[in-house]
Amino acid sequence: MGQADEIICHCQGITRGTIEEAIREKGLSTFEEVMDATEAGSICGSCQDDIEAIIAEVNG
């Protein structure tokens, strides 16, 4: 896993830590759920692969 302060969504300035926390606290399992909960990926979507990788890491 990367650093919690690593920016994953540059358009929104959302960090890995914010995404990981949302996944754990809300039981998220899809990119769309993370996007709805955090707004990460909601502008250009170029971070979708990174977010999906984080989902897989957190949910193992």
N, CA, C and O atoms as a GROMACS GRO file, in nm:
protein
  240
    1MET      N    1   0.084  -0.118   0.000
    1MET     CA    2   0.000   0.000   0.000
    1MET      C    3   0.088   0.124   0.000
    1MET      O    4   0.199   0.123   0.054
    2GLY      N    5   0.037   0.228  -0.060
    2GLY     CA    6   0.111   0.353  -0.068
    2GLY      C    7   0.092   0.438   0.055
    2GLY      O    8   0.031   0.396   0.154
    3GLN      N    9   0.144   0.557   0.047
    3GLN     CA   10   0.134   0.653   0.157
    3GLN      C   11  -0.006   0.714   0.162
    3GLN      O   12  -0.066   0.740   0.058
    4ALA      N   13  -0.057   0.736   0.283
    4ALA     CA   14  -0.192   0.790   0.301
    4ALA      C   15  -0.209   0.928   0.239
    4ALA      O   16  -0.318   0.965   0.197
    5ASP      N   17  -0.099   1.006   0.234
    5ASP     CA   18  -0.110   1.142   0.182
    5ASP      C   19  -0.084   1.153   0.032
    5ASP      O   20  -0.080   1.262  -0.024
    6GLU      N   21  -0.067   1.037  -0.033
    6GLU     CA   22  -0.048   1.035  -0.179
    6GLU      C   23  -0.176   1.081  -0.248
    6GLU      O   24  -0.284   1.028  -0.221
    7ILE      N   25  -0.163   1.179  -0.337
    7ILE     CA   26  -0.279   1.227  -0.413
    7ILE      C   27  -0.311   1.124  -0.521
    7ILE      O   28  -0.227   1.093  -0.605
    8ILE      N   29  -0.433   1.071  -0.517
    8ILE     CA   30  -0.478   0.974  -0.617
    8ILE      C   31  -0.560   1.045  -0.724
    8ILE      O   32  -0.538   1.024  -0.843
    9CYS      N   33  -0.654   1.128  -0.682
    9CYS     CA   34  -0.737   1.205  -0.775
    9CYS      C   35  -0.684   1.348  -0.777
    9CYS      O   36  -0.710   1.426  -0.685
   10HIS      N   37  -0.610   1.380  -0.882
   10HIS     CA   38  -0.549   1.513  -0.891
   10HIS      C   39  -0.653   1.621  -0.920
   10HIS      O   40  -0.635   1.735  -0.876
   11CYS      N   41  -0.758   1.589  -0.991
   11CYS     CA   42  -0.861   1.690  -1.022
   11CYS      C   43  -0.928   1.740  -0.894
   11CYS      O   44  -0.957   1.859  -0.882
   12GLN      N   45  -0.953   1.650  -0.801
   12GLN     CA   46  -1.023   1.683  -0.677
   12GLN      C   47  -0.929   1.695  -0.556
   12GLN      O   48  -0.971   1.737  -0.449
   13GLY      N   49  -0.802   1.657  -0.574
   13GLY     CA   50  -0.706   1.662  -0.465
   13GLY      C   51  -0.734   1.561  -0.355
   13GLY      O   52  -0.713   1.589  -0.237
   14ILE      N   53  -0.782   1.443  -0.393
   14ILE     CA   54  -0.822   1.342  -0.295
   14ILE      C   55  -0.710   1.241  -0.275
   14ILE      O   56  -0.652   1.190  -0.371
   15THR      N   57  -0.680   1.215  -0.149
   15THR     CA   58  -0.568   1.128  -0.114
   15THR      C   59  -0.606   0.981  -0.104
   15THR      O   60  -0.724   0.945  -0.094
   16ARG      N   61  -0.503   0.899  -0.109
   16ARG     CA   62  -0.519   0.755  -0.088
   16ARG      C   63  -0.585   0.729   0.047
   16ARG      O   64  -0.673   0.643   0.058
   17GLY      N   65  -0.543   0.801   0.150
   17GLY     CA   66  -0.598   0.782   0.284
   17GLY      C   67  -0.748   0.806   0.289
   17GLY      O   68  -0.821   0.731   0.353
   18THR      N   69  -0.792   0.911   0.222
   18THR     CA   70  -0.936   0.941   0.218
   18THR      C   71  -1.013   0.829   0.149
   18THR      O   72  -1.120   0.789   0.195
   19ILE      N   73  -0.958   0.779   0.041
   19ILE     CA   74  -1.023   0.671  -0.034
   19ILE      C   75  -1.026   0.543   0.048
   19ILE      O   76  -1.129   0.477   0.056
   20GLU      N   77  -0.912   0.508   0.109
   20GLU     CA   78  -0.906   0.387   0.190
   20GLU      C   79  -1.003   0.394   0.307
   20GLU      O   80  -1.071   0.296   0.338
   21GLU      N   81  -1.010   0.508   0.372
   21GLU     CA   82  -1.100   0.526   0.486
   21GLU      C   83  -1.246   0.508   0.444
   21GLU      O   84  -1.323   0.441   0.514
   22ALA      N   85  -1.283   0.567   0.330
   22ALA     CA   86  -1.421   0.554   0.281
   22ALA      C   87  -1.453   0.408   0.250
   22ALA      O   88  -1.562   0.360   0.281
   23ILE      N   89  -1.360   0.338   0.188
   23ILE     CA   90  -1.382   0.197   0.154
   23ILE      C   91  -1.406   0.116   0.280
   23ILE      O   92  -1.500   0.036   0.286
   24ARG      N   93  -1.321   0.136   0.381
   24ARG     CA   94  -1.333   0.060   0.505
   24ARG      C   95  -1.460   0.095   0.583
   24ARG      O   96  -1.534   0.006   0.626
   25GLU      N   97  -1.485   0.224   0.600
   25GLU     CA   98  -1.597   0.268   0.684
   25GLU      C   99  -1.733   0.239   0.621
   25GLU      O  100  -1.830   0.211   0.691
   26LYS      N  101  -1.740   0.247   0.488
   26LYS     CA  102  -1.870   0.234   0.421
   26LYS      C  103  -1.885   0.102   0.348
   26LYS      O  104  -1.989   0.078   0.286
   27GLY      N  105  -1.783   0.016   0.353
   27GLY     CA  106  -1.791  -0.114   0.287
   27GLY      C  107  -1.802  -0.103   0.136
   27GLY      O  108  -1.875  -0.180   0.073
   28LEU      N  109  -1.729  -0.009   0.077
   28LEU     CA  110  -1.737   0.015  -0.067
   28LEU      C  111  -1.661  -0.093  -0.144
   28LEU      O  112  -1.559  -0.143  -0.098
   29SER      N  113  -1.713  -0.128  -0.262
   29SER     CA  114  -1.648  -0.232  -0.340
   29SER      C  115  -1.640  -0.203  -0.489
   29SER      O  116  -1.590  -0.286  -0.564
   30THR      N  117  -1.688  -0.088  -0.533
   30THR     CA  118  -1.679  -0.052  -0.674
   30THR      C  119  -1.629   0.090  -0.690
   30THR      O  120  -1.637   0.171  -0.599
   31PHE      N  121  -1.576   0.117  -0.809
   31PHE     CA  122  -1.530   0.252  -0.841
   31PHE      C  123  -1.643   0.353  -0.825
   31PHE      O  124  -1.624   0.461  -0.771
   32GLU      N  125  -1.760   0.316  -0.873
   32GLU     CA  126  -1.876   0.407  -0.867
   32GLU      C  127  -1.912   0.442  -0.722
   32GLU      O  128  -1.944   0.557  -0.692
   33GLU      N  129  -1.906   0.343  -0.634
   33GLU     CA  130  -1.934   0.369  -0.492
   33GLU      C  131  -1.831   0.464  -0.432
   33GLU      O  132  -1.867   0.555  -0.357
   34VAL      N  133  -1.705   0.443  -0.465
   34VAL     CA  134  -1.600   0.533  -0.415
   34VAL      C  135  -1.619   0.673  -0.472
   34VAL      O  136  -1.603   0.772  -0.400
   35MET      N  137  -1.652   0.682  -0.599
   35MET     CA  138  -1.675   0.812  -0.662
   35MET      C  139  -1.791   0.885  -0.594
   35MET      O  140  -1.781   1.005  -0.566
   36ASP      N  141  -1.898   0.815  -0.567
   36ASP     CA  142  -2.013   0.877  -0.500
   36ASP      C  143  -1.978   0.922  -0.359
   36ASP      O  144  -2.023   1.028  -0.314
   37ALA      N  145  -1.899   0.843  -0.288
   37ALA     CA  146  -1.867   0.872  -0.148
   37ALA      C  147  -1.762   0.981  -0.132
   37ALA      O  148  -1.764   1.056  -0.034
   38THR      N  149  -1.668   0.989  -0.228
   38THR     CA  150  -1.554   1.080  -0.210
   38THR      C  151  -1.540   1.186  -0.319
   38THR      O  152  -1.467   1.283  -0.301
   39GLU      N  153  -1.608   1.169  -0.431
   39GLU     CA  154  -1.596   1.250  -0.552
   39GLU      C  155  -1.468   1.222  -0.629
   39GLU      O  156  -1.444   1.285  -0.732
   40ALA      N  157  -1.386   1.129  -0.581
   40ALA     CA  158  -1.265   1.092  -0.655
   40ALA      C  159  -1.305   1.029  -0.788
   40ALA      O  160  -1.393   0.943  -0.792
   41GLY      N  161  -1.242   1.071  -0.896
   41GLY     CA  162  -1.270   1.016  -1.028
   41GLY      C  163  -1.390   1.077  -1.098
   41GLY      O  164  -1.426   1.034  -1.208
   42SER      N  165  -1.452   1.176  -1.036
   42SER     CA  166  -1.577   1.229  -1.091
   42SER      C  167  -1.558   1.337  -1.197
   42SER      O  168  -1.655   1.381  -1.258
   43ILE      N  169  -1.434   1.380  -1.220
   43ILE     CA  170  -1.412   1.482  -1.322
   43ILE      C  171  -1.358   1.419  -1.451
   43ILE      O  172  -1.430   1.414  -1.551
   44CYS      N  173  -1.234   1.372  -1.450
   44CYS     CA  174  -1.179   1.318  -1.574
   44CYS      C  175  -1.174   1.165  -1.576
   44CYS      O  176  -1.170   1.105  -1.683
   45GLY      N  177  -1.174   1.103  -1.459
   45GLY     CA  178  -1.174   0.957  -1.452
   45GLY      C  179  -1.041   0.890  -1.475
   45GLY      O  180  -1.034   0.768  -1.478
   46SER      N  181  -0.934   0.968  -1.492
   46SER     CA  182  -0.804   0.905  -1.520
   46SER      C  183  -0.748   0.826  -1.403
   46SER      O  184  -0.656   0.747  -1.420
   47CYS      N  185  -0.803   0.847  -1.283
   47CYS     CA  186  -0.756   0.775  -1.165
   47CYS      C  187  -0.837   0.647  -1.138
   47CYS      O  188  -0.816   0.582  -1.036
   48GLN      N  189  -0.927   0.612  -1.228
   48GLN     CA  190  -1.013   0.496  -1.205
   48GLN      C  191  -0.932   0.369  -1.179
   48GLN      O  192  -0.965   0.293  -1.088
   49ASP      N  193  -0.829   0.343  -1.258
   49ASP     CA  194  -0.749   0.221  -1.239
   49ASP      C  195  -0.682   0.221  -1.101
   49ASP      O  196  -0.678   0.118  -1.035
   50ASP      N  197  -0.631   0.337  -1.059
   50ASP     CA  198  -0.568   0.347  -0.927
   50ASP      C  199  -0.670   0.322  -0.816
   50ASP      O  200  -0.641   0.252  -0.719
   51ILE      N  201  -0.789   0.378  -0.831
   51ILE     CA  202  -0.894   0.359  -0.730
   51ILE      C  203  -0.936   0.213  -0.724
   51ILE      O  204  -0.955   0.158  -0.616
   52GLU      N  205  -0.951   0.149  -0.839
   52GLU     CA  206  -0.988   0.008  -0.841
   52GLU      C  207  -0.879  -0.078  -0.777
   52GLU      O  208  -0.910  -0.178  -0.711
   53ALA      N  209  -0.752  -0.041  -0.795
   53ALA     CA  210  -0.642  -0.114  -0.731
   53ALA      C  211  -0.648  -0.097  -0.580
   53ALA      O  212  -0.622  -0.192  -0.505
   54ILE      N  213  -0.682   0.023  -0.533
   54ILE     CA  214  -0.694   0.048  -0.390
   54ILE      C  215  -0.810  -0.032  -0.331
   54ILE      O  216  -0.797  -0.090  -0.222
   55ILE      N  217  -0.920  -0.036  -0.401
   55ILE     CA  218  -1.035  -0.116  -0.358
   55ILE      C  219  -0.992  -0.262  -0.340
   55ILE      O  220  -1.024  -0.325  -0.239
   56ALA      N  221  -0.920  -0.316  -0.438
   56ALA     CA  222  -0.875  -0.455  -0.430
   56ALA      C  223  -0.780  -0.476  -0.313
   56ALA      O  224  -0.787  -0.578  -0.245
   57GLU      N  225  -0.690  -0.379  -0.288
   57GLU     CA  226  -0.596  -0.390  -0.176
   57GLU      C  227  -0.669  -0.390  -0.043
   57GLU      O  228  -0.642  -0.474   0.043
   58VAL      N  229  -0.762  -0.296  -0.028
   58VAL     CA  230  -0.832  -0.280   0.101
   58VAL      C  231  -0.924  -0.398   0.126
   58VAL      O  232  -0.930  -0.449   0.238
   59ASN      N  233  -0.996  -0.442   0.025
   59ASN     CA  234  -1.094  -0.547   0.043
   59ASN      C  235  -1.034  -0.687   0.030
   59ASN      O  236  -1.097  -0.787   0.063
   60GLY      N  237  -0.909  -0.692  -0.020
   60GLY     CA  238  -0.834  -0.816  -0.030
   60GLY      C  239  -0.909  -0.928  -0.088
   60GLY      O  240  -0.856  -1.038  -0.102
   0.00000   0.00000   0.00000
